[in-house]
């Protein structure tokens, strides 16, 4: 944290024309006295100090500051927060107050909104630099009228629409930087020979891929960045640019085409080559060896494989190498570490193996940044790495390193600010005995996850500038000491103590001081008592960043939430309290979090009703499964609802499903299973265009399912639905014949791996994955990753009757069907044989009759079948999977026969089992009639009474032992 500027005194400097307080360590409010320096021509302020040192314009506001600065020609504010009172009015304020402004640089200042048309008055502007803000709308056409403009820097904003092509024709334009505006489109114009452009940055935009042949006219161009497929017709013309020193090429997200970049080998004067996100599918290209003047080389996410070639060591000017995110294998060649100018080496996320070689002459090395995270490197860490005098950042996490590491050897590195040894097979120690070092490095990042720590490192208490601390997945126990955050001079933004054995927070008021953008993960410990509350530490406001916070408190023994908890959570975006002992009503103070996107309260003891405010804020994921919540669901959901996941299963919710759910047009998953909801089937929910998963199991839903086509004005009912679970309710009646015809998503023949059902969160958590519990293959299974290709329906444990509609055979991508424990009748529909991906079929405990359709033998994916306890008859099909199903799949069907059950079928004849049974019955009857007649006349000689009696006894014996008698009769 920096010192504050004096609140008074600037107003006394009335003759001042030049004020430069940039690149200092000042923080806090810019004094009102600066706004009274009416003769100022140059004003520069901001940045230079640590990330927590930020100047702010609040009182006075930005508008107030410039209102009296009519003589201003140059205004440079970097990282000065003007978002309060100037966020959207900044362009109007400048146009009104600084008519002769020539240089405007407002980078990372929290600007937003469109550029107002009044800004067109500032026609003297030579430089417009507004990068790293949130400015939206179109790039103004009037920029093309700023004839003196030489620099236009609008990087990393939210511009959209067509870029005004006339800007390219400005005769004085030298610098045009537009990268990081993904919704900005346009195309490059024909460049005249007298073009003066020196820097052109169009990466991460939606500019067309084609380059004009006139690109060769950019004789002064020294810096070029493009997003391109790498196969553009005129792209090789870039190789003819005589002044080009920096070339940055970025591929598309698909990265399918192999780029043609051999022409780059002709740019022998290149000093920086950065290539990202292409599908090379080859070893590191040999033409790179021609670029002997290269100082910076990056080939990341390019599908490169094979070893790192030793000839890289011949590029002796290299100071930075980055091969991140490829498939490189083998050992890291020793020649990399002998490069005399190498300062940064990044090889993370590859498949490198072997051990690390010791560095020769480490004391003369310039290495300052080494990142080898996420490889397969084994062995121990050579001692020479702890002797690199310039080492600032050392990342070795997620490898297979072994041995014992004494942290003391790293504490001697005076320039070290980042150390990551996480997720190896290391044992890390910090000597308990002996004196501490007289001076320690200014560590900001310390990552020691899975390092076999049994206690907190002793030196940690004295590293008071830490901003990122990860000690997760260790064996640390006892109380979390208060000094971990209370006595620090720095501003902590990331704290991960998860997966340890902490039991409490020591000597704390339950307030954890953090920056305004933070992540705290205390999950999977044994923490008890009141949930700790984060608060923004004075001086740690990250002004240039949108405030956001993430809290992971799951899987502990917390039992209470502070009553004023919500007052500290206005900027929180992600909150996970699941699997604790929290009780009482769900605190309505949570609704104070205006930017909250994710809320998980599952598996606690919360009672009462769902607060209505939770459905009226910015929530995208609401989970409160496995609590004691009761009462009706709030029916106050307004248009514009952004909820995508609602999981309130396993509670005591009653009443009806709220009809206002139809306002949640983004809803993808609704799980209210295992409650006490009493309602009809929610056909009205079919209008939700993105609904993929609907779970209503184990409620008190009743009535018939009506035909979805009754309302002809609404098309596409449940068109995206892939999982439908209605099990264990009181539904009854026939299923409408065409009901399944509406489930379009279940009809698509998906033979790909599919995507994971979930959503990209606007937090550092990244992608959130939905989960669901359904019955599949006879078991209740929790799907922690739902693929879009997985389709299933479960109508079990209801009172449906009649036949299963033949339209079920159109759901060709189904993986699971469960219709068990109903009153379905008639034959099993043969159309089920049209479902090639079906893995699980349960039709047990119904009243199906007739034979098992032979068509079911075509289900070669079928792994689980249950047809038990029906009225099925005839021979069980013998093809494919049917031979592997056990007797339990067919038991309770007395008319079935076959190798899968104890009852054998008649093997004679070629007809069906039913026909053979009929023929067998008729044959037996005819044979028996003949025997009866013969016997009667044979025994009549013994007297009619005796003969008749003996004939009847023999007849009964043959009836009981039918097969034996028939066998005997055919051989006499």
MIMAR-513067 format. One record per residue (C-alpha): residue in one letter; x, y, z. Coordinates in steps of 0.5 Angstrom, whole numbers, padded with zeros to 4 digits, always signed. Layout:
AXYZ ...
***
This chain:
X+0000+0000+0000 X+0003+0007-0002 X+0002+0013+0002 X-0003+0018+0001 X-0002+0025-0003 X-0003+0031+0002 X-0010+0033+0002 X-0009+0040+0002 X-0003+0045-0001 X-0004+0043-0009 X-0009+0049-0009 X-0003+0054-0007 X+0001+0052-0014 X-0003+0056-0018 X+0002+0058-0023 X+0004+0050-0024 X+0003+0048-0032 X+0006+0041-0031 X+0004+0036-0026 X+0007+0029-0026 X+0006+0024-0020 X+0006+0018-0025 X+0010+0012-0023 X+0010+0013-0016 X+0007+0009-0010 X+0002+0014-0008 X-0005+0011-0007 X-0012+0014-0005 X-0016+0020-0007 X-0013+0025-0012 X-0014+0032-0008 X-0019+0037-0010 X-0013+0042-0010 X-0011+0039-0017 X-0017+0041-0020 X-0016+0048-0018 X-0009+0048-0022 X-0013+0052-0028 X-0006+0053-0032 X-0004+0046-0032 X-0002+0044-0039 X+0001+0037-0037 X-0002+0032-0032 X+0000+0025-0031 X-0002+0020-0025 X-0002+0013-0023 X+0001+0006-0023 X+0008+0004-0022 X+0007+0002-0015 X+0005-0005-0013 X-0002-0007-0015 X-0006-0005-0009 X-0003+0002-0010 X-0008+0006-0013 X-0011+0013-0014 X-0018+0014-0014 X-0022+0020-0017 X-0029+0020-0013 X-0029+0027-0009 X-0027+0030-0013 X-0030+0026-0019 X-0027+0026-0026 X-0032+0031-0028 X-0030+0036-0023 X-0022+0035-0024 X-0022+0037-0031 X-0028+0042-0031 X-0023+0048-0029 X-0017+0045-0033 X-0019+0048-0040 X-0011+0049-0042 X-0010+0042-0041 X-0006+0039-0047 X-0004+0032-0044 X-0008+0028-0040 X-0005+0021-0038 X-0008+0017-0032 X-0006+0010-0031 X-0010+0005-0027 X-0013+0011-0023 X-0020+0009-0022 X-0025+0014-0024 X-0031+0009-0024 X-0035+0013-0019 X-0038+0019-0022 X-0034+0019-0029 X-0035+0012-0031 X-0040+0013-0037 X-0039+0021-0037 X-0032+0022-0038 X-0032+0023-0046 X-0037+0028-0045 X-0033+0032-0039 X-0027+0032-0044 X-0031+0035-0049 X-0034+0040-0045 X-0028+0042-0041 X-0021+0041-0045 X-0022+0043-0052 X-0015+0043-0054 X-0013+0037-0051 X-0008+0033-0056 X-0006+0027-0052 X-0011+0023-0048 X-0009+0016-0044 X-0013+0013-0039 X-0011+0006-0039 X-0014+0001-0034 X-0019+0007-0031 X-0025+0003-0030 X-0029+0007-0036 X-0035+0004-0039 X-0041+0006-0044 X-0040+0008-0051 X-0036+0014-0053 X-0041+0020-0053 X-0042+0024-0060 X-0039+0030-0057 X-0032+0027-0056 X-0032+0029-0064 X-0030+0036-0062 X-0023+0034-0060 X-0020+0035-0067 X-0013+0037-0064 X-0012+0030-0061 X-0006+0026-0063 X-0006+0020-0059 X-0012+0017-0056 X-0010+0011-0051 X-0016+0008-0048 X-0014+0000-0047 X-0016-0004-0041 X-0023-0001-0040 X-0030-0003-0041 X-0032+0002-0046 X-0037-0001-0051 X-0041+0001-0057 X-0038+0002-0064 X-0032+0005-0065 X-0034+0012-0067 X-0034+0014-0075 X-0032+0021-0073 X-0025+0019-0071 X-0023+0019-0079 X-0024+0026-0078 X-0018+0027-0073 X-0013+0029-0078 X-0007+0030-0073 X-0009+0023-0070 X-0002+0018-0070 X-0004+0013-0064 X-0011+0010-0063 X-0010+0005-0058 X-0017+0001-0056 X-0014-0005-0054 X-0018-0010-0049 X-0025-0006-0049 X-0032-0009-0051 X-0033-0005-0058 X-0037-0008-0063 X-0040-0007-0070 X-0036-0005-0076 X-0029-0002-0075 X-0029+0005-0079 X-0025+0003-0085 X-0023+0011-0086 X-0019+0011-0080 X-0014+0006-0084 X-0013+0012-0089 X-0011+0017-0084 X-0005+0020-0087 X-0001+0021-0080 X-0003+0015-0077 X+0003+0011-0074 X+0000+0006-0069 X-0007+0002-0069 X-0008-0002-0063 X-0015-0006-0063 X-0014-0013-0060 X-0018-0016-0055 X-0025-0013-0058 X-0028-0020-0060 X-0034-0017-0062 X-0031-0012-0067 X-0031-0014-0074 X-0028-0011-0080 X-0023-0012-0086 X-0017-0009-0088 X-0017-0004-0094 X-0012-0003-0099 X-0006+0001-0097 X-0002+0006-0101 X+0005+0007-0102 X+0006+0013-0097 X+0002+0009-0091 X+0006+0011-0085 X+0003+0005-0080 X+0009+0003-0076 X+0004-0002-0071 X-0002-0006-0073 X-0005-0010-0067 X-0012-0014-0069 X-0011-0020-0065 X-0017-0023-0062 X-0022-0019-0066 X-0027-0021-0071 X-0023-0018-0077 X-0024-0022-0084 X-0018-0027-0085 X-0016-0024-0092 X-0010-0019-0093 X-0010-0015-0098 X-0004-0016-0103 X-0002-0008-0101 X+0000-0011-0095 X+0007-0010-0098 X+0007-0003-0098 X+0007-0002-0090 X+0015-0001-0091 X+0015+0002-0084 X+0011-0003-0080 X+0015-0006-0075 X+0010-0009-0070 X+0004-0014-0073 X-0001-0018-0069 X-0007-0022-0073 X-0012-0027-0072 X-0012-0032-0078 X-0013-0039-0080 X-0005-0039-0083 X-0008-0040-0090 X-0010-0033-0093 X-0007-0032-0100 X-0003-0026-0099 X-0001-0028-0092 X+0006-0030-0094 X+0007-0023-0097 X+0008-0021-0090 X+0015-0024-0091 X+0017-0018-0095 X+0016-0013-0090 X+0023-0010-0089 X+0022-0007-0082 X+0018-0012-0079 X+0021-0014-0072 X+0015-0017-0068 X+0010-0022-0071 X+0004-0024-0067 X+0000-0029-0070 X-0006-0033-0067 X-0010-0038-0070 X-0018-0039-0069 X-0021-0043-0063 X-0022-0049-0068 X-0015-0050-0070 X-0016-0055-0075 X-0012-0053-0081 X-0005-0054-0081 X-0002-0047-0082 X+0003-0045-0088 X+0008-0041-0084 X+0015-0043-0088 X+0015-0036-0091 X+0017-0033-0084 X+0024-0037-0084 X+0025-0031-0089 X+0024-0026-0084 X+0031-0026-0081 X+0031-0019-0078 X+0025-0021-0073 X+0027-0020-0066 X+0020-0023-0063 X+0016-0029-0066 X+0009-0030-0062 X+0005-0036-0065 X-0001-0039-0061 X-0007-0044-0062 X-0005-0047-0069 X-0005-0054-0071 X+0002-0055-0073 X+0002-0063-0072 X+0009-0063-0073 X+0016-0062-0069 X+0018-0055-0068 X+0019-0053-0075 X+0027-0052-0077 X+0026-0046-0081 X+0026-0042-0074 X+0033-0044-0074 X+0034-0038-0079 X+0032-0033-0075 X+0038-0032-0071 X+0036-0025-0069 X+0030-0027-0065 X+0030-0025-0058 X+0023-0027-0056 X+0020-0034-0059 X+0013-0037-0057 X+0010-0043-0060 X+0004-0044-0055 X-0002-0049-0056 X+0001-0051-0063 X+0000-0058-0063 X+0008-0059-0063 X+0011-0066-0061 X+0017-0069-0061 X+0024-0067-0057 X+0026-0060-0056 X+0031-0059-0062 X+0038-0058-0059 X+0039-0053-0065 X+0035-0048-0061 X+0041-0047-0057 X+0044-0043-0063 X+0039-0038-0062 X+0044-0034-0058 X+0040-0028-0058 X+0034-0031-0054 X+0032-0028-0048 X+0025-0031-0048 X+0023-0038-0050 X+0015-0040-0049 X+0013-0047-0051 X+0007-0047-0047 X+0001-0052-0048 X+0004-0057-0053 X+0006-0065-0053 X+0013-0064-0053 X+0017-0070-0050 X+0024-0072-0048 X+0029-0069-0043 X+0030-0061-0043 X+0036-0060-0047 X+0042-0057-0043 X+0043-0053-0049 X+0037-0048-0047 X+0041-0047-0040 X+0047-0045-0043 X+0044-0039-0048 X+0048-0033-0045 X+0042-0028-0045 X+0036-0033-0043 X+0032-0030-0038 X+0025-0033-0038 X+0023-0040-0040 X+0016-0043-0040 X+0015-0050-0042 X+0009-0051-0038 X+0003-0056-0040 X+0008-0061-0044 X+0010-0068-0043 X+0017-0067-0042 X+0020-0072-0038 X+0027-0074-0035 X+0031-0070-0029 X+0033-0063-0029 X+0040-0062-0031 X+0045-0058-0026 X+0046-0051-0029 X+0053-0050-0031 X+0056-0043-0028 X+0049-0041-0024 X+0052-0035-0021 X+0053-0032-0028 X+0046-0034-0031 X+0041-0029-0032 X+0035-0033-0031 X+0029-0030-0028 X+0023-0034-0029 X+0023-0041-0030 X+0016-0045-0031 X+0016-0052-0032 X+0009-0054-0029 X+0005-0060-0031 X+0010-0064-0034 X+0013-0071-0032 X+0020-0069-0030 X+0022-0073-0024 X+0028-0073-0020 X+0031-0068-0015 X+0031-0061-0016 X+0039-0059-0017 X+0042-0055-0012 X+0044-0050-0018 X+0037-0047-0018 X+0038-0044-0011 X+0044-0041-0013 X+0041-0037-0019 X+0042-0029-0017 X+0037-0026-0022 X+0031-0032-0020 X+0025-0028-0019 X+0019-0034-0021 X+0020-0041-0020 X+0014-0046-0022 X+0015-0053-0022 X+0008-0055-0020 X+0005-0062-0022 X+0011-0066-0024 X+0014-0072-0021 X+0020-0069-0017 X+0022-0073-0011 X+0026-0071-0005 X+0026-0067+0001 X+0027-0059+0000 X+0029-0054+0005 X+0025-0048+0004 X+0031-0044+0007 X+0035-0045+0001 X+0030-0041-0003 X+0030-0035+0002 X+0037-0034+0000 X+0035-0031-0007 X+0034-0024-0006 X+0030-0023-0012 X+0025-0028-0011 X+0017-0027-0011 X+0014-0033-0013 X+0015-0040-0011 X+0011-0046-0013 X+0013-0053-0012 X+0006-0056-0011 X+0003-0063-0013 X+0010-0067-0014 X+0012-0072-0009 X+0017-0067-0005 X+0017-0067+0002 X+0018-0059+0004 X+0021-0057+0011 X+0022-0050+0014 X+0028-0051+0019 X+0025-0050+0026 X+0032-0049+0029 X+0037-0044+0028 X+0036-0037+0027 X+0032-0034+0021 X+0036-0030+0016 X+0037-0023+0017 X+0033-0021+0011 X+0028-0025+0007 X+0026-0024-0001 X+0019-0020-0002 X+0015-0027-0003 X+0008-0025-0006 X+0006-0032-0009 X+0008-0038-0005 X+0005-0045-0007 X+0006-0051-0003 X+0000-0056-0004 X+0001-0063-0003 X+0008-0062+0000 X+0007-0067+0006 X+0007-0061+0010 X+0005-0062+0018 X+0005-0055+0020 X+0005-0048+0017 X+0012-0046+0015 X+0016-0042+0021 X+0018-0037+0016 X+0011-0036+0013 X+0010-0031+0019 X+0015-0026+0017 X+0013-0026+0009 X+0008-0021+0010 X+0008-0019+0003 X+0004-0025+0001 X-0002-0024-0004 X-0003-0031-0006 X-0002-0037-0001 X-0004-0044-0003 X-0002-0050+0002 X-0008-0054+0000 X-0008-0062+0001 X-0003-0063+0006 X-0003-0065+0014 X-0003-0059+0017 X-0008-0059+0024 X-0010-0055+0029 X-0012-0047+0029 X-0011-0043+0023 X-0007-0037+0026 X-0010-0030+0026 X-0003-0027+0024 X-0004-0031+0017 X-0008-0025+0015 X-0008-0020+0021 X-0001-0017+0021 X+0001-0017+0014 X+0003-0010+0010 X+0001-0013+0004 X-0006-0015+0000 X-0008-0022+0000 X-0012-0024-0006 X-0012-0032-0006 X-0012-0036+0000 X-0013-0044-0001 X-0012-0048+0006 X-0017-0053+0003 X-0016-0061+0004 X-0012-0060+0011 X-0014-0062+0018 X-0015-0055+0021 X-0021-0054+0027 X-0022-0047+0028 X-0019-0040+0027 X-0015-0037+0032 X-0016-0030+0036 X-0020-0027+0030 X-0026-0023+0030 X-0028-0028+0024 X-0026-0022+0019 X-0021-0024+0014 X-0018-0018+0011 X-0017-0019+0003 X-0017-0015-0003 X-0023-0013-0007 X-0022-0019-0012 X-0021-0025-0008 X-0021-0032-0007 X-0022-0036+0000 X-0022-0044+0000 X-0022-0047+0007 X-0026-0053+0004 X-0025-0060+0007 X-0023-0058+0014 X-0026-0059+0020 X-0027-0052+0022 X-0033-0051+0027 X-0037-0045+0029 X-0039-0039+0026 X-0037-0038+0018 X-0031-0033+0017 X-0033-0026+0014 X-0028-0023+0009 X-0027-0016+0009 X-0024-0011+0004 X-0017-0009+0007 X-0016-0001+0007 X-0012+0001+0002 X-0013-0006-0002 X-0018-0004-0006 X-0016-0006-0013 X-0019+0000-0017 X-0018-0002-0024 X-0021-0009-0023 X-0028-0010-0023 X-0029-0013-0015 X-0031-0020-0015 X-0030-0025-0009 X-0030-0033-0009 X-0032-0037-0002 X-0031-0044-0002 X-0033-0046+0005 X-0036-0053+0004 X-0035-0060+0008 X-0033-0057+0014 X-0037-0057+0021 X-0039-0049+0021 X-0046-0048+0024 X-0048-0041+0024 X-0048-0035+0019 X-0046-0028+0022 X-0053-0024+0022 X-0049-0018+0018 X-0046-0023+0013 X-0049-0020+0007 X-0046-0013+0009 X-0039-0015+0007 X-0041-0019+0001 X-0044-0014-0004 X-0038-0016-0009 X-0038-0024-0008 X-0040-0028-0015 X-0039-0035-0012 X-0041-0038-0005 X-0041-0045-0003 X-0043-0047+0004 X-0045-0054+0002 X-0044-0060+0007 X-0044-0056+0013 X-0048-0056+0020 X-0051-0049+0018 X-0058-0049+0021 X-0064-0044+0021 X-0067-0040+0016 X-0063-0038+0009 X-0060-0031+0011 X-0064-0026+0006 X-0057-0022+0007 X-0054-0026+0002 X-0059-0022-0003 X-0054-0016-0002 X-0049-0019-0006 X-0051-0016-0013 X-0046-0020-0017 X-0047-0027-0014 X-0048-0032-0020 X-0047-0038-0016 X-0050-0040-0009 X-0049-0047-0006 X-0052-0049+0000 X-0053-0056-0001 X-0053-0061+0005 X-0054-0057+0011 X-0060-0056+0016 X-0063-0050+0013 X-0070-0049+0014 X-0076-0044+0013 X-0078-0042+0006 X-0073-0040+0000 X-0072-0033+0000 X-0076-0030-0006 X-0070-0025-0007 X-0066-0031-0009 X-0070-0031-0016 X-0069-0024-0017 X-0062-0022-0017 X-0056-0024-0022 X-0056-0032-0020 X-0054-0037-0025 X-0054-0043-0021 X-0058-0044-0014 X-0057-0050-0011 X-0060-0052-0004 X-0061-0060-0004 X-0061-0064+0002 X-0064-0059+0007 X-0070-0058+0011 X-0073-0053+0007 X-0081-0053+0006 X-0087-0049+0004 X-0088-0047-0003 X-0083-0044-0008 X-0083-0036-0009 X-0087-0035-0016 X-0084-0028-0017 X-0079-0029-0022 X-0079-0023-0027 X-0077-0023-0034 X-0070-0023-0035 X-0068-0028-0030 X-0061-0031-0032 X-0062-0038-0028 X-0059-0043-0031 X-0059-0049-0026 X-0064-0050-0020 X-0063-0056-0016 X-0067-0056-0010 X-0068-0063-0009 X-0069-0067-0003 X-0073-0062+0002 X-0080-0061+0004 X-0082-0056-0001 X-0090-0057-0002 X-0095-0053-0007 X-0095-0052-0014 X-0089-0051-0019 X-0088-0043-0020 X-0091-0041-0027 X-0086-0035-0027 X-0081-0040-0028 X-0082-0039-0036 X-0079-0033-0035 X-0072-0036-0034 X-0071-0037-0041 X-0063-0039-0040 X-0065-0045-0035 X-0062-0051-0037 X-0063-0056-0031 X-0069-0056-0026 X-0068-0061-0020 X-0074-0061-0015 X-0074-0069-0014 X-0075-0072-0007 X-0080-0066-0005 X-0088-0066-0003 X-0090-0062-0009 X-0097-0063-0011 X-0098-0061-0018 X-0100-0063-0026 X-0095-0065-0031 X-0092-0058-0032 X-0093-0058-0040 X-0092-0050-0039 X-0085-0051-0038 X-0084-0054-0045 X-0083-0047-0048 X-0076-0046-0044 X-0072-0047-0050 X-0065-0049-0047 X-0068-0054-0042 X-0064-0060-0042 X-0065-0064-0035 X-0072-0064-0032 X-0072-0068-0025 X-0079-0069-0022 X-0078-0075-0018 X-0081-0077-0012 X-0086-0072-0011 X-0094-0072-0011 X-0095-0070-0018 X-0101-0073-0021 X-0106-0073-0027 X-0105-0075-0034 X-0100-0073-0039 X-0103-0069-0044 X-0101-0069-0052 X-0096-0063-0052 X-0099-0061-0059 X-0106-0059-0056 X-0103-0051-0057 X-0101-0051-0064 X-0099-0044-0063 X-0093-0046-0059 X-0088-0050-0063 X-0082-0054-0060 X-0084-0056-0053 X-0078-0059-0049 X-0074-0059-0056 X-0067-0059-0052 X-0069-0064-0046 X-0064-0070-0046 X-0066-0072-0039 X-0073-0073-0036 X-0075-0076-0030 X-0082-0077-0027 X-0081-0083-0023 X-0085-0084-0016 X-0090-0080-0017 X-0098-0081-0018 X-0098-0080-0026 X-0104-0084-0029 X-0107-0086-0036 X-0105-0087-0043 X-0099-0084-0046 X-0101-0080-0052 X-0099-0083-0058 X-0095-0077-0061 X-0092-0075-0054 X-0085-0077-0056 X-0085-0074-0062 X-0083-0067-0059 X-0077-0069-0056 X-0072-0067-0061 X-0066-0067-0058 X-0067-0074-0056 X-0068-0076-0064 X-0061-0073-0066 X-0056-0079-0067 X-0050-0076-0063 X-0044-0081-0064 X-0039-0076-0062 X-0036-0075-0055 X-0041-0069-0053 X-0040-0063-0049 X-0041-0063-0042 X-0047-0060-0039 X-0046-0053-0035 X-0044-0046-0036 X-0038-0041-0037 X-0038-0037-0030 X-0036-0030-0030 X-0031-0032-0025 X-0024-0035-0024 X-0028-0042-0023 X-0029-0042-0030 X-0033-0048-0033 X-0039-0050-0028 X-0041-0057-0029 X-0048-0059-0027 X-0050-0066-0024 X-0056-0070-0023 X-0058-0076-0020 X-0062-0081-0024 X-0064-0089-0024 X-0059-0092-0029 X-0058-0100-0030 X-0062-0101-0024 X-0058-0096-0019 X-0059-0089-0017 X-0053-0086-0020 X-0050-0079-0019 X-0048-0076-0026 X-0042-0071-0024 X-0041-0070-0031 X-0047-0070-0036 X-0045-0070-0043 X-0050-0067-0048 X-0050-0074-0052 X-0053-0078-0046 X-0060-0078-0046 X-0065-0082-0041 X-0072-0082-0039 X-0075-0085-0033 X-0083-0086-0032 X-0082-0091-0027 X-0086-0092-0020 X-0093-0089-0023 X-0099-0091-0025 X-0099-0091-0033 X-0103-0096-0037 X-0104-0098-0044 X-0099-0099-0049 X-0092-0095-0049 X-0093-0091-0056 X-0089-0093-0062 X-0086-0086-0062 X-0081-0088-0057 X-0078-0091-0063 X-0076-0084-0066 X-0072-0083-0060 X-0066-0086-0063 X-0060-0083-0058 X-0063-0085-0052 X-0058-0089-0047 X-0063-0091-0042 X-0071-0092-0041 X-0074-0094-0035 X-0082-0095-0035 X-0082-0100-0029 X-0087-0101-0024 X-0093-0098-0028 X-0099-0101-0031 X-0097-0101-0038 X-0100-0107-0043 X-0100-0110-0049 X-0094-0112-0053 X-0087-0109-0052 X-0086-0104-0058 X-0082-0107-0063 X-0080-0100-0065 X-0075-0100-0059 X-0070-0104-0063 X-0069-0097-0067 X-0065-0094-0061 X-0058-0096-0063 X-0055-0093-0057 X-0059-0096-0051 X-0055-0098-0045 X-0061-0099-0040 X-0068-0102-0041 X-0073-0103-0035 X-0080-0105-0037 X-0081-0110-0030 X-0087-0110-0026 X-0092-0108-0032 X-0097-0112-0035 X-0094-0113-0042 X-0096-0119-0046 X-0094-0123-0052 X-0087-0125-0054 X-0081-0121-0053 X-0079-0117-0060 X-0074-0120-0064 X-0072-0113-0066 X-0069-0112-0059 X-0063-0116-0061 X-0060-0111-0065 X-0059-0107-0059 X-0052-0108-0059 X-0050-0103-0054 X-0055-0106-0049 X-0052-0107-0042 X-0057-0108-0037 X-0064-0111-0039 X-0070-0112-0034 X-0077-0115-0037 X-0079-0119-0030 X-0086-0119-0027 X-0090-0118-0034 X-0094-0123-0038 X-0089-0125-0043 X-0089-0131-0047 X-0085-0135-0052 X-0078-0136-0053 X-0073-0131-0051 X-0069-0128-0057 X-0062-0131-0057 X-0058-0126-0061 X-0053-0121-0059 X-0053-0119-0052 X-0059-0123-0050 X-0055-0129-0049 X-0051-0125-0043 X-0057-0123-0039 X-0059-0127-0033 X-0065-0130-0031 X-0067-0124-0026 X-0068-0120-0033 X-0074-0125-0034 X-0076-0128-0028 X-0084-0127-0026 X-0086-0129-0034 X-0088-0136-0033 X-0090-0136-0041 X-0082-0135-0043 X-0077-0140-0044 X-0070-0141-0047 X-0063-0142-0044 X-0063-0135-0040 X-0069-0139-0035 X-0070-0146-0033 X-0075-0147-0038 X-0073-0150-0044 X-0077-0149-0051 X-0079-0154-0056 X-0073-0155-0061 X-0077-0158-0066 X-0080-0154-0072 X-0078-0148-0075 X-0084-0144-0073 X-0085-0139-0067 X-0085-0141-0060 X-0092-0139-0060 X-0094-0143-0066 X-0090-0149-0064 X-0093-0149-0057 X-0100-0149-0061 X-0098-0155-0065 X-0095-0159-0059 X-0102-0158-0056 X-0106-0160-0062 X-0101-0166-0063 X-0102-0168-0056 X-0109-0168-0056 X-0110-0172-0062 X-0105-0177-0059 X-0108-0177-0053 X-0115-0178-0056 X-0113-0184-0060 X-0110-0187-0054 X-0116-0186-0050 X-0120-0190-0055 X-0115-0196-0056 X-0114-0197-0048 X-0122-0197-0047 X-0123-0203-0052 X-0116-0206-0050 X-0119-0207-0042 X-0126-0208-0044 X-0125-0215-0044 X-0124-0215-0036 X-0131-0212-0036 X-0133-0205-0037 X-0133-0202-0030 X-0126-0205-0029 X-0123-0203-0036 X-0126-0196-0036 X-0123-0195-0029 X-0116-0198-0031 X-0116-0193-0038 X-0118-0187-0034 X-0112-0188-0029 X-0107-0189-0035 X-0110-0183-0038 X-0109-0179-0032 X-0102-0182-0032 X-0100-0180-0039 X-0103-0173-0038 X-0099-0171-0032 X-0092-0175-0035 X-0094-0172-0042 X-0087-0172-0045 X-0085-0179-0042 X-0092-0182-0045 X-0091-0178-0052 X-0084-0181-0052 X-0086-0188-0051 X-0092-0188-0056 X-0087-0185-0061 X-0083-0191-0061 X-0088-0197-0060 
***
